[in-house]
Amino acid sequence: MEIFFDTEFTGLHRNTTLISIGLVTENERTFYAEFNDYAQNQVNDWLRHNVFPNLQFIDIHSLTPKLDLEHHAMKSTRQIVTTTLSEWLAQFESVEM
């Protein structure tokens, strides 16, 4: 399965942290996640003005619905997003990103 992805993160430096990740498969399944444990001290004005207004769950601290293999969206910690994304990816026999 071909999967296309995009991320937003706190900068181009060694200790950057993810803010969000989105994936779309060739058959239009989607996975979208925002992180609530990114390094807030790394957020700059550019991110505040250009990235944050486009986040889906900016005013929500946590959202962890039951896994939807078709169109999943969530907001949580890196650990929970990683586990959920691994479960979502497991539906495919093979993955090419």
Secondary structure, 3 states (H helix, E strand, C coil): CEEEEEEEECCCCCCCCEEEEEEEECCCCEEEEEECCCCHHHCCHHHHHHCHHHCCCCCCCCECCCCCCCEEEEEECHHHHHHHHHHHHCCCCCCEC
